[in-house]
Amino acid sequence: MRFTTTVLQARKTATGLPVPESVLDELGGGRRPAVVVTLDGGYTYRSTVGAMNGQFLVPLSAEHRAASGVAAGDEVEVTLEVDTLPRELAVPDDLATALDAAGVRTAFDTMSLSRRRALVDPVAQAKAPETRQRRIDKAVETMRDATA
């Protein structure tokens, strides 16, 4: 589905792409489908349609804005396709080992991609070994709390 929209400044730094309800109806993936987003026929990324303040939006992160060269207020041509590929996330070996040792790996694996990413990304982005270990410990504790 192709449509033109204006990049919405939702909050201080949050931006999104408003999606007309008619586009969602024609897309056929439900109200909050996983989608492949293409901006102005060039830059492509994977996301999920969400809802905020009574309208449907595809999030547009700072990373995607920079890579695509668009900003809040810009008019863009958007192409949406239902994303049928499985959502996978590479879990660092040391985090996987810690989750297994704590007995929470199965619970972790059943979480949504975004919730798993919220635990994995800080570990993967840590530069110092001490920081990485603290973040692994925090992820394990978060999972223990979630399964308690």
Secondary structure, 3 states (H helix, E strand, C coil): CEEEEECEECCCCCEEEEECHHHHHHHCCCCCCEEEEEECCCEEEEEECEEECCEEEEECCHHHHHHHCCCCCCEEEEEEEECCCCCCCCCCHHHHHHHHHCCCHHHHHHCCHHHHHHHHHHHHHCCCHHHHHHHHHHHHHHHHHHHC
